[in-house]
Amino acid sequence: MINFRKIGIAVTMVLGVWGMTGVTAAHAAQDIATPATLVQKGVLTVCSDLSNPPAEGVADDGKTPKGAALDIVYAVAKKLRLKPEIDNYQFSGIFAALDTGKCDLIMASLGKTPERAQRYALVDYWSVASGLLVRQGNPYHMTHFEDLSGHRVSALLGSRNAKVVKQISDQLVSEGRAPIDIVLMNSYVAAFQELMLGRVDALVADTVVINYFNQQGHGRLEVGGVPVPPKTWSMAIMKNNVELKNAVAAAIDQLNADGTMQAISKKWGLETGVALCSSSHPCE
């Protein structure tokens, strides 16, 4: 099994995954100018957090990257005529990896925020909502984040949802109510385990993660509520890497146009929980 606490595990995907869209290489790269430095290297290196299924995870062999968002990466790489290489990082350290040139872009269920948009070039691909996963029967009647007052809740370290819960906790305290006891975890797998073991009363995450782990709970969990409106997910690229940003954005547009993005959503059962982003249909 992959040790999710170990930073910098590089896994190069076999070329077979490139055939998922059923389009020719010539058509895939049509009108997209791949940066010369990447053409020379022949590889698109992607930083991800493989502890975040179903978006980013691993196959049953315990080492092969697998997930809905990773399928998008493979399809983008094909459009750019590059071989995808996935490097596994803890989410809390993933931006530092990009900043120091260890990868070309980040694909790790990143919520689009003004702070991230100011620092990085972002390419949008999905829009998802956020909410609560709780024990079956919702014994504490949690439907909104404010309902977490006085309770322990698990969240992903460094995630947008963790910041939102912290802001709401501070607001609750200012109103004279009990704070939220936020347990920050390095992976959603660990956060899910905390909920299953009864060590926390809820898990805060996006709807893609919530729906996946609700199924993994085998009837012991349920969705408490989805109070946070849809938020755009983006791939992050260094701000000065305009060529790569434009190339990836063009690839996403082509993947929407040729039906690949829709096929990926259907494959992972996300048709009703995810809105697709493109230049002609921006999510925000």
C-alpha positions as CSV (number, residue, x, y, z in Angstrom):
1,M,0.0,0.0,0.0
2,I,1.0,3.6,-0.6
3,N,2.1,5.5,2.5
4,F,0.1,8.7,2.2
5,R,2.3,10.4,4.7
6,K,5.3,10.0,2.5
7,I,5.9,13.0,0.3
8,G,7.0,12.8,-3.3
9,I,6.0,9.3,-4.4
10,A,6.3,9.4,-8.2
11,V,4.1,7.0,-10.2
12,T,4.4,7.1,-14.0
13,M,1.2,5.9,-15.7
14,V,1.3,3.3,-18.5
15,L,0.4,4.5,-21.9
16,G,-2.7,2.3,-22.0
17,V,-4.8,4.8,-20.1
18,W,-4.4,7.3,-22.9
19,G,-6.9,5.3,-25.0
20,M,-9.9,6.1,-22.9
21,T,-11.4,8.8,-25.1
22,G,-11.2,6.8,-28.3
23,V,-9.8,9.8,-30.3
24,T,-6.7,9.8,-32.4
25,A,-3.5,11.6,-31.2
26,A,-3.7,14.0,-34.1
27,H,-7.2,15.0,-33.3
28,A,-6.4,15.1,-29.6
29,A,-3.7,17.7,-30.0
30,Q,-5.6,19.8,-32.6
31,D,-5.0,23.6,-32.2
32,I,-3.2,23.2,-28.8
33,A,0.3,24.6,-28.5
34,T,2.1,22.5,-26.0
35,P,5.0,24.4,-24.3
36,A,8.3,23.6,-25.9
37,T,9.9,22.7,-22.6
38,L,7.3,20.0,-22.0
39,V,7.5,18.7,-25.6
40,Q,11.2,18.2,-25.1
41,K,10.6,16.4,-21.7
42,G,7.7,14.5,-23.0
43,V,6.1,14.3,-19.6
44,L,3.4,16.2,-17.8
45,T,4.2,16.0,-14.0
46,V,1.2,16.4,-11.8
47,C,1.2,16.9,-8.0
48,S,-1.9,15.2,-6.4
49,D,-3.1,13.9,-3.1
50,L,-3.9,10.2,-3.7
51,S,-5.8,9.9,-0.4
52,N,-8.9,11.6,-1.8
53,P,-11.0,9.1,-3.6
54,P,-13.0,9.0,-5.7
55,A,-11.4,12.1,-7.3
56,E,-7.8,11.1,-6.6
57,G,-7.0,7.7,-5.1
58,V,-5.3,4.4,-5.9
59,A,-6.4,1.2,-7.6
60,D,-6.7,-2.1,-5.9
61,D,-3.0,-2.8,-6.4
62,G,-2.3,-0.1,-3.8
63,K,0.0,1.9,-6.1
64,T,-1.6,2.8,-9.4
65,P,-3.2,6.3,-9.3
66,K,-6.9,6.1,-10.0
67,G,-9.8,8.5,-9.8
68,A,-12.3,10.7,-11.6
69,A,-10.1,13.8,-11.5
70,L,-7.0,11.8,-12.5
71,D,-9.0,10.6,-15.6
72,I,-9.2,14.2,-16.5
73,V,-5.4,14.6,-16.1
74,Y,-4.8,11.6,-18.4
75,A,-7.1,13.0,-21.0
76,V,-5.4,16.4,-20.8
77,A,-2.0,14.9,-21.1
78,K,-3.1,13.0,-24.2
79,K,-4.4,16.2,-25.8
80,L,-0.9,17.8,-25.1
81,R,0.8,14.6,-26.5
82,L,2.6,14.1,-23.2
83,K,2.9,11.2,-20.8
84,P,1.3,11.8,-17.4
85,E,3.3,11.3,-14.3
86,I,1.5,11.6,-10.9
87,D,3.5,12.5,-7.8
88,N,1.7,11.9,-4.5
89,Y,1.9,14.6,-1.8
90,Q,0.0,15.3,1.4
91,F,-2.4,18.1,0.6
92,S,-0.8,20.4,3.2
93,G,2.5,20.4,1.3
94,I,1.2,20.3,-2.3
95,F,1.6,24.0,-3.0
96,A,5.2,24.0,-1.8
97,A,5.9,21.3,-4.3
98,L,4.5,23.3,-7.2
99,D,6.3,26.4,-6.0
100,T,9.7,24.6,-6.0
101,G,9.2,23.2,-9.5
102,K,8.6,19.6,-8.5
103,C,5.6,19.4,-10.7
104,D,4.0,21.3,-13.6
105,L,0.5,21.6,-12.1
106,I,-1.6,20.5,-9.2
107,M,-4.7,18.3,-9.5
108,A,-6.0,17.7,-6.0
109,S,-9.7,18.8,-5.6
110,L,-8.6,22.4,-5.2
111,G,-11.4,24.8,-4.4
112,K,-11.1,28.1,-6.4
113,T,-10.4,30.9,-3.9
114,P,-9.4,34.6,-4.5
115,E,-6.1,33.9,-2.7
116,R,-5.2,31.0,-4.9
117,A,-6.3,32.9,-8.0
118,Q,-4.0,35.7,-7.1
119,R,-1.0,33.5,-6.6
120,Y,-1.5,30.8,-9.3
121,A,-2.9,30.4,-12.8
122,L,-6.1,28.3,-12.3
123,V,-7.9,26.2,-14.9
124,D,-11.4,25.3,-13.9
125,Y,-12.9,21.9,-14.6
126,W,-15.7,21.1,-12.1
127,S,-18.1,22.8,-9.7
128,V,-19.3,20.9,-6.6
129,A,-21.1,21.8,-3.4
130,S,-20.0,20.9,0.2
131,G,-21.7,19.5,3.2
132,L,-21.8,17.0,6.1
133,L,-21.4,13.3,6.4
134,V,-22.9,12.0,9.7
135,R,-23.8,8.8,11.4
136,Q,-27.0,7.0,10.3
137,G,-30.1,8.7,11.7
138,N,-28.3,12.0,12.1
139,P,-28.5,11.8,15.9
140,Y,-27.4,15.4,16.4
141,H,-29.6,16.8,13.7
142,M,-26.8,18.4,11.7
143,T,-27.8,20.0,8.5
144,H,-25.8,23.2,8.5
145,F,-22.3,24.0,9.6
146,E,-23.7,26.1,12.5
147,D,-25.1,22.9,13.9
148,L,-21.6,21.7,14.6
149,S,-21.4,24.0,17.6
150,G,-20.0,22.0,20.5
151,H,-19.2,19.0,18.4
152,R,-16.1,17.3,17.0
153,V,-15.8,17.3,13.2
154,S,-13.1,16.0,10.9
155,A,-11.9,18.0,7.9
156,L,-9.0,17.9,5.5
157,L,-5.9,19.9,6.6
158,G,-5.5,22.9,4.3
159,S,-8.8,22.5,2.5
160,R,-11.3,25.3,1.8
161,N,-13.9,23.5,3.9
162,A,-11.6,23.4,6.9
163,K,-11.3,27.2,6.6
164,V,-15.0,27.7,6.2
165,V,-15.7,25.6,9.3
166,K,-13.1,27.6,11.3
167,Q,-14.7,30.9,10.2
168,I,-18.1,29.6,11.3
169,S,-16.7,28.4,14.6
170,D,-15.2,31.9,15.3
171,Q,-18.6,33.4,14.4
172,L,-20.3,31.0,16.9
173,V,-17.9,32.0,19.6
174,S,-18.6,35.7,19.0
175,E,-22.3,35.0,19.5
176,G,-21.6,33.3,22.8
177,R,-22.0,29.7,21.5
178,A,-19.7,26.8,21.8
179,P,-16.9,26.6,19.2
180,I,-16.6,23.7,16.7
181,D,-13.9,21.2,17.7
182,I,-12.2,20.8,14.3
183,V,-10.0,17.7,13.9
184,L,-7.7,18.4,10.9
185,M,-6.6,15.2,9.1
186,N,-4.0,14.6,6.4
187,S,-6.4,12.6,4.2
188,Y,-10.1,12.1,3.7
189,V,-9.5,8.4,4.3
190,A,-8.4,9.2,7.8
191,A,-11.2,11.7,8.3
192,F,-13.7,9.0,7.3
193,Q,-12.2,6.5,9.7
194,E,-12.5,9.0,12.6
195,L,-16.2,9.2,11.8
196,M,-16.7,5.4,11.5
197,L,-14.9,4.9,14.8
198,G,-17.2,7.5,16.5
199,R,-14.3,9.8,17.4
200,V,-16.0,12.7,15.5
201,D,-19.6,13.5,15.0
202,A,-19.4,14.6,11.4
203,L,-17.1,14.9,8.4
204,V,-17.0,18.1,6.3
205,A,-16.2,17.7,2.6
206,D,-17.4,18.3,-0.9
207,T,-20.2,16.3,-2.4
208,V,-17.9,14.1,-4.5
209,V,-16.1,12.9,-1.3
210,I,-19.3,12.7,0.8
211,N,-21.2,10.5,-1.7
212,Y,-18.2,8.2,-2.1
213,F,-17.6,7.6,1.7
214,N,-21.4,7.4,2.3
215,Q,-21.3,4.3,0.1
216,Q,-18.2,3.0,1.9
217,G,-20.1,3.3,5.2
218,H,-22.4,0.5,4.1
219,G,-25.5,2.0,5.7
220,R,-23.9,3.3,8.9
221,L,-23.7,6.9,7.6
222,E,-25.8,9.4,5.8
223,V,-25.6,12.9,4.3
224,G,-26.6,15.4,7.0
225,G,-27.0,18.3,4.6
226,V,-25.3,20.2,1.8
227,P,-25.4,23.8,3.0
228,V,-22.5,25.2,1.1
229,P,-23.3,26.3,-2.5
230,P,-21.3,24.9,-5.4
231,K,-17.7,25.9,-5.6
232,T,-15.4,25.6,-8.6
233,W,-12.5,23.2,-8.6
234,S,-9.3,24.1,-10.4
235,M,-6.0,22.9,-11.5
236,A,-3.2,25.2,-10.3
237,I,-0.2,26.2,-12.4
238,M,2.5,28.7,-11.7
239,K,1.4,32.2,-12.5
240,N,4.2,32.9,-15.0
241,N,3.6,29.6,-16.9
242,V,1.1,31.2,-19.3
243,E,1.8,28.7,-22.1
244,L,0.9,25.7,-20.0
245,K,-2.2,27.4,-18.5
246,N,-3.5,28.2,-22.0
247,A,-2.7,24.7,-23.3
248,V,-4.5,23.0,-20.4
249,A,-7.5,25.3,-20.7
250,A,-7.7,24.5,-24.4
251,A,-7.5,20.8,-23.6
252,I,-10.4,21.1,-21.1
253,D,-12.4,22.9,-23.7
254,Q,-11.8,20.1,-26.2
255,L,-12.6,17.5,-23.7
256,N,-16.0,19.2,-23.0
257,A,-16.6,19.5,-26.7
258,D,-15.8,15.9,-27.6
259,G,-17.8,14.4,-24.7
260,T,-14.9,13.1,-22.7
261,M,-15.7,15.2,-19.6
262,Q,-19.2,13.9,-19.7
263,A,-18.1,10.4,-20.1
264,I,-15.7,10.7,-17.1
265,S,-18.6,12.1,-14.9
266,K,-20.8,9.2,-16.0
267,K,-18.1,6.6,-15.4
268,W,-17.8,7.8,-11.7
269,G,-21.5,8.3,-11.1
270,L,-21.1,12.1,-10.8
271,E,-23.6,13.2,-13.4
272,T,-26.0,14.8,-10.8
273,G,-23.3,16.1,-8.4
274,V,-20.9,17.9,-10.7
275,A,-21.2,20.8,-13.1
276,L,-18.6,20.9,-15.9
277,C,-16.6,24.1,-16.5
278,S,-15.3,25.4,-19.9
279,S,-14.4,28.7,-21.5
280,S,-17.9,28.8,-23.1
281,H,-19.6,27.7,-19.9
282,P,-17.6,29.0,-17.0
283,C,-18.6,27.8,-13.6
284,E,-18.2,31.2,-11.9
